[in-house]
């Protein structure tokens, strides 16, 4: 499994409120192939109680599952550490005027 290809696929998953992808926003905290073909992704959202919780995690699961060698994806939505704008990459900060 190529985790870089997974990351590339996640560039297609956008936060609908901010219009930026989950990678640029720094919402993907960790990805690991825990067994052959089994991928675990820890991600967060910009705010607890986000109404897009299920939609965003399902979109990440779907996108990651499109990569060759990925047979099963488990997405854990975590809140620690809390997300802050400091987690965004330079491109995201520029797009949002930070």
Residue, then its C-alpha position, 0 to 999 in steps of 0.5 A: x500500500x502506498x500511503x503517498x497515493x492515499x494522501x493524493x486521493x485525500x486531496x479530493x475530499x473537501x470541507x464544504x464550509x471552507x472549500x479546502x481539502x482535508x490534507x491542506x487543512x491539516x485534518x489528517x493526523x495519522x495513516x497506517x497500514x495495520x495489516x496487509x491491505x488494512x488502513x487506519x486513518x486518524x482525522x479530526x474536524x475543525x469543530x466538535x459537533x460538526x454537522x458534516x462528521x459522518x459525511x467527511x469521514x465517509x468521504x475520507x474512507x471512500x477516497x482512501x479505498x480507491x487506492x490499489x492495495x487498500x482493501x479495508x479502511x477504518x477512519x477514527x475521528x479524534x479530538x486530541x489534539x484539537x484542530x487549530x488553524x496552525x495545522x493548515x499548510x501554507x497554501x490553505x492559510x494563504x487561501x483563507x487570508x491567514 
